[in-house]
Amino acid sequence: MEISRPWRVARDFLAVFVTGIFMFPMFWWALTSVKPMYAIFDKDKIVWFDFTPTIVNYAVTILGLSRSQLAIEQGFGMGVTGDGGYDSRQTILDSAIVSVGSTALTMAVAVFAAYALSRMAFKGRLSYLNWVLGQRFMPPIAILIPLVTIYKAAGLRDTDNVYMGYVGLSLIYALMNLPIALLLMKSFFDDIPKDVDEAAMIDGATRWQTFRKIVLPMAKGGVAASAVLCFIFAWTEFLLSLFLTTEIRTVPVKIQTFVTSTGSEWGFISALGTAAIVPSFIFILLVQRHLVRGLTLGSLKE
């Protein structure tokens, strides 16, 4: 039955309204990042657009320019830390290295494991899937103390070797994201008819050739969708990075250093927070063609 025009207009309006509600915090965060101090801390009114935009917050946090010259001279800053305390260029690089590395490792394992679980029958398969799902139920804080001890004994702390710190953080992020990536990829492989595999093997293809040349290309959308989720989870993770690293500081850990007992640098916090959203958007744009297909992969039926 065709929907009448008034109902379509109402539906579209409701969709825009709900989307606006979810997007408003991001808009306000971005707006705050270009506000001067007097606009952020105005006690008499909520300042929307009646201020002169400034790039001081981005210049200090993203470009690493001197806080003493840009912030203090223009009336910015609350005197929380010194000149280098807000430079976040290395922080963004650290987050990018760890997030990309953990995502690549997670997908490399999840793709093969999901294909095996989807196509191969073995004893205890269902119990194993339930066990994998159960790993997501346990909060990371429950294993923090033994994890810190293990990492210290294994030399995976950045205080011993900064490069091993990257490896250690990437490993734990990969383990954290592996259950969700495995379950997602299995659902995508399940939506691809098994007749495709059988037809390929009848024509002489091996199991590996069937997987690499036929099934995996059909599941590119699922790989993209799973990779996006893994990247976002790793990029925004706070607790594990806080306890397992000292020299390496990811974006969430760096942001919390801008909040102290003497005040909060909301301009710098919002600037770094807004800039931290950009890599996720870039990653999504790079895989958007496959991502859309991955979200509609369930339309394939046997």
C-alpha positions in Angstrom: 0.0 0.0 0.0 1.4 3.4 -1.0 1.8 5.9 1.8 0.0 9.2 1.4 1.9 12.4 1.0 1.0 13.9 4.5 2.3 10.7 6.1 5.5 10.8 4.1 6.1 14.4 5.1 5.4 13.6 8.7 7.7 10.6 8.5 10.5 12.6 7.0 10.1 15.4 9.5 10.3 12.9 12.4 13.4 11.4 10.9 15.1 14.8 10.6 14.0 15.7 14.1 15.4 12.5 15.7 18.6 12.8 13.7 18.9 16.5 14.8 18.6 15.4 18.5 21.4 13.0 18.1 23.6 15.4 16.1 23.1 18.4 18.4 25.8 17.4 20.9 28.3 17.2 18.1 27.2 20.6 16.8 27.5 22.2 20.2 30.9 20.5 20.7 32.2 22.0 17.4 30.6 25.4 18.2 32.3 25.5 21.6 35.7 24.7 20.0 35.7 28.1 18.2 34.4 30.1 21.1 36.6 32.6 23.0 36.7 32.1 26.8 34.1 34.8 27.6 31.6 33.1 25.3 32.1 29.7 26.9 31.8 30.9 30.5 29.1 33.6 30.1 27.0 33.4 33.3 24.2 35.6 32.0 23.1 33.8 28.8 23.8 30.9 26.5 26.0 32.2 23.8 25.0 30.8 20.4 26.5 32.8 17.5 27.0 36.3 19.0 30.8 36.0 19.4 33.9 36.3 17.3 35.2 32.9 16.3 38.7 32.0 17.1 41.1 29.2 16.1 43.2 29.5 19.2 41.9 26.2 20.7 42.9 24.3 17.5 46.2 26.1 17.1 47.2 25.0 20.6 45.9 21.4 20.6 46.3 20.4 17.0 49.1 22.5 15.6 51.1 22.5 18.8 51.6 26.3 18.9 52.7 28.1 22.1 49.9 28.4 24.6 51.7 31.3 26.3 51.6 33.4 23.1 48.2 32.4 21.7 46.1 31.6 24.7 47.3 33.8 27.6 47.8 36.9 25.5 44.3 36.7 24.1 42.7 36.0 27.5 42.5 32.2 27.0 43.6 29.5 29.3 43.1 28.9 33.0 46.7 28.3 33.9 46.2 24.6 34.4 49.4 23.3 32.7 52.4 24.7 30.9 53.0 25.4 27.2 53.4 21.8 26.0 50.6 20.4 28.1 48.0 20.8 25.4 50.0 19.8 22.3 48.0 16.7 21.1 49.8 15.9 17.8 51.6 12.9 19.3 48.4 11.8 21.0 46.5 11.7 17.7 49.3 9.7 16.1 49.4 7.3 19.0 45.6 6.7 18.7 45.8 6.2 15.0 48.6 3.7 15.3 46.9 1.7 18.0 43.4 1.8 16.4 44.5 0.9 12.9 46.8 -1.8 14.2 44.2 -3.4 16.4 41.5 -3.2 13.7 43.8 -4.9 11.2 44.7 -7.7 13.7 41.0 -8.1 14.7 39.8 -8.5 11.2 42.6 -10.8 10.1 41.5 -13.3 12.8 37.8 -12.7 12.7 37.4 -13.2 9.0 39.0 -16.7 9.0 37.4 -17.8 12.3 33.9 -16.6 11.1 34.2 -18.4 7.8 35.1 -21.6 9.6 32.2 -21.2 12.0 29.8 -20.5 9.2 30.8 -23.2 6.8 32.3 -26.1 8.9 30.4 -28.2 11.3 32.2 -29.5 14.3 31.4 -30.7 17.8 30.8 -27.9 20.3 30.3 -25.2 17.7 27.3 -23.7 19.3 28.9 -23.8 22.8 32.0 -22.0 21.3 29.8 -19.3 19.9 28.1 -18.8 23.2 31.5 -18.6 24.9 32.7 -16.0 22.4 29.5 -13.9 23.0 30.1 -14.2 26.7 33.4 -12.4 26.4 31.5 -9.2 25.7 29.6 -9.5 29.0 32.7 -9.1 31.1 33.7 -5.4 31.8 37.4 -4.6 31.2 37.8 -3.3 34.7 37.3 -6.8 36.1 40.6 -8.0 34.6 42.6 -4.8 34.9 44.8 -5.8 37.9 45.9 -9.2 36.5 46.3 -7.6 33.1 48.6 -4.9 34.3 50.7 -7.5 36.1 50.9 -9.8 33.0 51.8 -6.9 30.8 54.6 -5.8 33.1 56.0 -9.3 33.3 55.8 -9.8 29.5 57.5 -6.4 28.8 54.4 -5.0 27.0 54.3 -1.8 29.0 55.5 1.4 27.3 57.6 2.2 30.3 59.9 -0.6 29.3 59.8 -0.2 25.6 57.6 2.3 23.8 57.3 0.1 20.7 56.1 -2.9 22.8 53.6 -0.5 24.4 52.0 0.0 21.0 52.0 -3.7 20.4 50.5 -4.4 23.8 47.7 -1.9 23.5 46.9 -3.1 20.0 46.7 -6.7 21.2 44.3 -5.9 24.1 42.1 -3.8 21.8 42.1 -6.6 19.3 41.0 -9.1 21.9 38.3 -6.7 23.2 36.8 -6.3 19.7 37.3 -9.8 18.4 34.0 -11.3 19.8 31.8 -8.6 18.1 33.8 -8.8 14.9 33.6 -12.6 14.8 29.9 -12.7 15.4 29.2 -9.9 12.8 31.3 -11.6 10.2 29.7 -15.0 10.8 26.3 -13.4 10.2 27.5 -11.9 7.0 29.0 -15.3 5.8 25.8 -17.0 6.8 23.8 -14.7 4.5 25.9 -15.9 1.5 24.3 -19.1 0.2 26.5 -22.2 0.7 25.6 -23.2 -2.9 28.2 -20.7 -4.0 30.9 -22.7 -2.2 29.7 -26.0 -3.5 29.5 -24.8 -7.1 33.0 -23.4 -6.9 34.4 -26.7 -5.5 32.5 -28.7 -8.1 34.4 -26.7 -10.7 37.7 -27.6 -9.1 38.4 -24.8 -6.7 39.9 -25.7 -3.3 38.4 -24.5 0.0 41.1 -21.7 0.2 40.4 -20.6 -3.4 36.7 -20.6 -2.8 37.1 -18.5 0.3 39.7 -16.0 -1.2 38.3 -15.5 -4.7 34.5 -16.0 -4.2 33.2 -15.8 -0.7 35.4 -13.0 0.7 34.8 -10.6 -2.2 31.0 -11.1 -1.7 31.5 -10.2 2.0 33.5 -7.1 1.5 30.7 -5.0 2.8 30.6 -7.0 6.0 34.3 -6.7 6.4 34.0 -2.9 6.0 31.1 -2.6 8.5 32.9 -4.7 11.1 36.2 -2.8 10.6 34.4 0.5 11.1 33.0 -0.7 14.4 36.3 -2.1 15.6 38.1 1.1 14.7 35.6 3.3 16.5 35.7 1.1 19.6 39.5 1.2 19.7 39.6 5.0 19.0 37.3 5.8 21.8 38.5 3.3 24.5 39.6 5.0 27.7 40.1 2.6 30.7 42.6 0.1 29.2 44.7 2.8 27.7 44.8 4.7 31.0 46.1 1.8 33.1 48.3 0.0 30.5 50.3 3.0 29.1 52.2 5.9 30.5 54.2 7.4 27.7 51.6 6.5 25.1 48.4 8.6 25.5 45.4 8.1 23.3 42.9 10.8 22.7 40.4 10.0 25.5 43.3 9.8 28.0 44.8 13.1 26.8 41.4 14.9 27.1 41.0 14.0 30.7 44.3 15.7 31.5 42.7 19.0 30.5 40.4 18.7 33.6 42.1 19.4 36.9 41.2 20.6 40.4 42.0 24.2 39.3 39.7 24.3 36.3 38.7 22.7 33.0 39.9 24.0 29.6 36.7 23.6 27.8 37.9 25.3 24.7 40.9 22.9 24.3 38.8 19.9 25.3 36.1 20.7 22.7 38.8 21.4 20.0 40.5 18.1 20.6 37.2 16.2 20.9 35.9 17.7 17.6 39.2 16.9 15.9 39.1 13.3 17.2 35.8 12.7 15.3 37.5 13.5 12.0 39.5 10.2 11.7 36.4 8.1 12.2 34.6 10.0 9.4 37.6 9.6 7.1 37.7 5.9 7.8 34.0 5.6 7.1 34.3 7.6 3.9 37.1 5.3 2.7 34.9 2.2 3.1 31.5 3.7 2.5 30.9 1.9 -0.8 31.4 -1.4 0.9 29.8 -0.3 4.1 26.4 0.4 2.5 26.6 -3.0 0.8 27.5 -4.7 4.1 24.5 -3.2 5.9 22.2 -4.7 3.2 24.0 -8.0 2.9 21.1 -9.8 4.6 19.1 -9.5 1.4 21.0 -12.5 0.0 19.0 -15.6 0.7 19.4 -19.2 -0.3 
